[in-house]
Amino acid sequence: MGVIGGGVTIPVALVGSVALLLVLLRYVSIRLSPLDQDNIKEVSMVKTLNARTRVFLSSVFESIWAAGVGGVVGHLLL
């Protein structure tokens, strides 16, 4: 069973696998980030801007991915 549209079939298992992979990658990235609240140090502006840019771009990517998965699931329900 898959999504059929424009001659392209996307297996449901593939969509689920990709979703699971991205959730696991997100979990790993959160677990690996240092959360040392007791050891607060000053960070340079360049590092701060780089970190904020990386967070912003990953959020944009996740939003685009979620919209794409929502579109695929919407086609499954029709």
DAJOKA-V156430 format. One record per pair of residues at least 4 apart in sequence whose ideal C-beta (glycine too) atoms are under 8 Angstrom apart, sorted by sequence separation. I is the first residue (numbers start at 1). J is the second residue. D is the distance in Angstrom with one decimal. If there is no record, write none. Layout:
I:J:D, I:J:D
//
This chain:
4:8:7.5, 10:14:6.1, 11:15:7.3, 12:16:6.3, 13:17:6.1, 14:18:6.4, 15:19:6.3, 16:20:6.2, 17:21:6.2, 18:22:6.4, 19:23:6.4, 20:24:6.3, 21:25:6.3, 22:26:6.3, 23:27:6.4, 24:28:6.3, 25:29:6.3, 26:30:6.4, 27:31:6.3, 28:32:6.1, 29:33:6.6, 43:47:4.9, 44:48:7.0, 45:49:6.1, 46:50:6.2, 47:51:6.2, 48:52:6.3, 49:53:6.1, 50:54:6.3, 51:55:6.4, 52:56:6.2, 53:57:6.2, 54:58:6.2, 55:59:6.3, 56:60:6.5, 57:61:6.3, 58:62:6.3, 59:63:6.4, 60:64:6.4, 61:65:6.2, 62:66:6.1, 63:67:6.4, 64:68:6.5, 65:69:6.3, 66:70:6.1, 67:71:6.5, 68:72:6.6, 69:73:6.2, 70:74:6.1, 71:75:6.7, 72:76:6.7, 73:77:6.6, 74:78:6.8, 3:8:8.0, 4:9:5.5, 10:15:6.2, 43:48:5.5, 3:9:6.7, 2:9:4.2, 3:10:4.7, 2:10:5.5, 2:11:4.7, 3:12:7.6, 1:11:7.6, 2:12:6.2, 1:12:5.9, 3:15:8.0, 26:62:7.7, 22:62:7.8, 22:65:6.7, 19:69:6.2, 18:69:8.0, 15:69:6.6, 15:72:5.6, 15:73:7.7, 10:72:6.4, 12:76:6.8, 3:72:5.7, 5:75:6.0, 3:75:4.8, 3:76:5.8
//
